[in-house]
Amino acid sequence: MLLGGGAAVLGAGVLAREGLADAWRGLPGMRRKRVEGEIDHAGAEWTSAARANWRWADRPDDYAIDRVVIHVVQGSYAAALRVFQNPGHGAAAHYVVRKDGHVAQMIRELDVAFHAGNRAMNERSIGIEHEGWVHRPQDFTPAMYAGSAALTADICARYRIPVDREHIIGHVEVQGTDHTDPGPHWDWDRYMKLVREATAAAARKPADGSPTPA
């Protein structure tokens, strides 16, 4: 949950170190080549977050990725995109999932998004926001669960993250956070089942992308 709450305040020393690292990656030859609008998850729509809401990295070479953090926006899909494009907000997630399952990617997975309110968790995780409010179970639609589960399964496969609740967590479970999302109405059993099913389906798919024989 990133709307309605201020970004975590970092100490001056941490900011200085991050600034130096960012500057180093900005030197010629020190940054992995990127293509404008390139996405990491097939079918996602690229909608860039404000540069102030994330920092350059070269994951997983510099920071191993071993967590997926599930968020709920406390607002609409459009509001999430708008706020994450605001450089004054100081926070954004890698992905935002709409109620119909559509996925926007706002930050590349190799970069560190300011989404968890915990620097170490930011460096090791991918953040996925979901449209809706934690007190409204009707916001968590079947299409949203399915689209998000396919995304999480894809991330877990890409970085060999175990598909379990130790590695796929809610924002509320991040150490030091004061957030409660995804809240009591997020159906973890249903979600994890969908992630496992998506993982199994991807494993059965031929490497050339052709349909799996019946």
C-alpha positions in Angstrom: 0.0 0.0 0.0 1.7 3.1 -1.2 -1.1 5.7 -1.5 -2.0 7.8 1.4 1.2 7.2 3.3 4.6 9.0 3.2 7.7 7.3 1.8 10.1 5.8 4.3 12.7 8.4 5.5 16.2 7.2 5.0 19.2 8.5 6.9 21.6 10.9 5.2 24.3 8.2 5.2 22.2 5.7 3.3 21.1 8.4 0.8 24.7 9.3 0.3 25.8 5.7 -0.4 22.9 5.2 -2.7 23.7 8.4 -4.6 27.3 7.3 -5.1 26.2 3.9 -6.3 23.7 5.5 -8.7 26.4 7.9 -10.0 28.8 5.0 -10.5 26.2 3.1 -12.6 25.7 6.3 -14.6 29.3 6.3 -15.9 29.8 5.1 -19.5 30.2 1.4 -19.7 29.1 0.8 -16.1 25.4 0.3 -16.9 23.7 -2.6 -18.6 22.3 -1.6 -22.0 18.6 -0.9 -21.9 15.9 -0.4 -24.5 13.3 2.2 -23.8 10.0 0.6 -23.1 11.4 -2.9 -22.7 9.4 -5.1 -20.4 10.3 -8.2 -18.3 6.9 -9.8 -18.2 5.2 -10.7 -21.5 2.0 -8.9 -22.0 2.7 -6.1 -19.6 2.3 -2.5 -20.6 5.2 -0.2 -20.0 4.3 2.9 -18.0 7.4 4.5 -16.6 7.6 5.5 -12.9 9.2 8.8 -12.0 13.0 8.5 -11.8 13.0 9.7 -8.2 10.9 6.7 -7.1 13.5 4.0 -7.9 17.3 3.7 -8.3 19.6 2.2 -10.9 20.9 -1.3 -10.2 22.1 -4.4 -12.1 20.1 -7.1 -10.4 20.6 -10.0 -9.9 24.3 -9.4 -10.4 24.6 -6.8 -7.6 21.6 -7.8 -5.5 20.1 -11.3 -5.5 16.3 -11.3 -6.0 14.5 -13.8 -3.7 11.3 -12.2 -2.7 8.0 -11.0 -4.2 6.1 -8.5 -2.2 2.3 -8.2 -2.6 0.7 -4.8 -2.1 -2.8 -3.3 -2.4 -2.9 0.3 -3.6 -5.8 1.7 -1.5 -6.9 3.4 -4.7 -7.6 2.8 -8.3 -5.3 1.6 -11.0 -5.2 5.0 -12.6 -4.4 6.6 -9.3 -1.5 4.3 -8.7 0.0 5.0 -12.1 -0.4 8.8 -11.5 1.1 8.7 -8.1 4.1 6.5 -9.1 4.8 9.0 -11.9 5.0 11.8 -9.4 8.6 12.4 -8.4 7.5 13.9 -5.1 5.9 10.7 -3.9 9.2 8.9 -3.2 7.8 5.4 -3.8 6.7 3.1 -6.6 6.4 -0.6 -7.3 7.7 -2.6 -10.3 4.2 -3.6 -11.4 0.6 -2.6 -11.0 -2.2 -5.1 -11.6 -5.7 -3.9 -12.6 -9.0 -5.6 -11.6 -9.3 -7.1 -15.1 -5.9 -8.7 -14.8 -4.1 -6.2 -17.0 -0.5 -5.5 -15.8 1.5 -2.3 -16.1 5.3 -2.4 -15.6 6.7 0.8 -14.2 10.2 -0.1 -13.2 12.6 -2.7 -14.7 13.2 -5.7 -12.5 16.9 -5.2 -12.6 16.4 -1.8 -10.8 15.5 -1.2 -7.1 12.0 0.1 -6.6 11.1 2.0 -3.4 8.1 0.0 -2.5 8.6 -1.9 0.7 9.7 0.8 3.2 12.8 -1.3 4.0 16.0 -0.8 2.1 17.2 -4.4 2.3 13.9 -5.7 1.2 13.7 -3.3 -1.7 17.1 -4.5 -2.9 16.1 -8.2 -2.8 12.5 -8.1 -4.0 10.0 -7.3 -6.8 7.0 -5.3 -5.8 3.5 -5.9 -7.2 0.7 -3.4 -6.5 -3.0 -4.4 -6.9 -5.8 -2.0 -7.6 -8.4 -1.8 -4.8 -8.9 -1.3 -1.1 -7.9 -3.8 1.7 -11.4 -3.6 3.3 -13.2 -4.5 0.0 -12.9 -8.2 -0.9 -14.9 -7.6 -4.0 -12.0 -5.6 -5.4 -9.9 -8.8 -5.6 -11.4 -10.3 -8.7 -10.7 -13.7 -10.3 -9.1 -11.9 -13.3 -6.8 -9.9 -10.9 -5.8 -13.0 -9.0 -5.1 -14.9 -12.2 -3.1 -12.0 -13.8 -1.1 -11.4 -10.7 -0.4 -15.1 -10.2 0.9 -15.5 -13.7 3.2 -12.5 -13.1 4.5 -13.9 -9.8 5.0 -17.3 -11.3 7.0 -15.7 -14.1 9.2 -13.8 -11.7 9.8 -16.8 -9.5 10.8 -18.9 -12.5 13.2 -16.2 -13.8 15.1 -15.9 -10.5 14.5 -19.4 -9.2 12.5 -18.1 -6.2 10.7 -20.9 -4.3 6.9 -20.7 -4.7 6.0 -20.5 -1.0 4.9 -18.1 1.6 8.4 -17.5 2.9 9.4 -16.0 -0.4 6.0 -14.5 -1.6 4.9 -12.2 1.1 2.6 -9.3 1.9 3.7 -5.8 2.5 2.5 -6.2 6.1 5.2 -8.9 6.6 8.1 -6.7 5.8 10.2 -5.9 8.8 9.7 -2.4 10.2 6.7 -1.6 8.0 3.5 0.1 9.4 1.4 -1.1 6.4 -1.4 -3.7 6.6 -1.8 -4.7 2.9 -2.8 -6.8 1.3 -5.1 -7.1 4.2 -7.4 -9.8 5.7 -9.5 -10.3 2.5 -6.6 -11.2 0.3 -7.0 -15.0 -0.2 -3.5 -16.4 0.2 -4.5 -20.0 -0.3 -6.3 -19.2 -3.6 -3.4 -17.0 -4.7 -0.7 -19.5 -4.0 -2.6 -22.3 -5.7 -2.9 -20.1 -8.8 0.8 -19.3 -8.7 1.7 -23.0 -8.4 -0.7 -23.8 -11.3 0.9 -21.1 -13.5 4.3 -22.4 -12.6 3.4 -25.9 -13.6 1.7 -24.8 -16.8 4.8 -22.8 -17.8 7.1 -25.8 -17.1 5.0 -28.0 -19.4 5.2 -25.4 -22.3 7.7 -26.4 -25.0 10.8 -24.2 -25.1 9.9 -22.9 -28.6 6.6 -21.5 -27.3 4.4 -23.8 -29.4 1.2 -25.2 -27.8 1.5 -28.1 -25.5 0.3 -31.3 -27.2 -3.0 -32.7 -25.7 
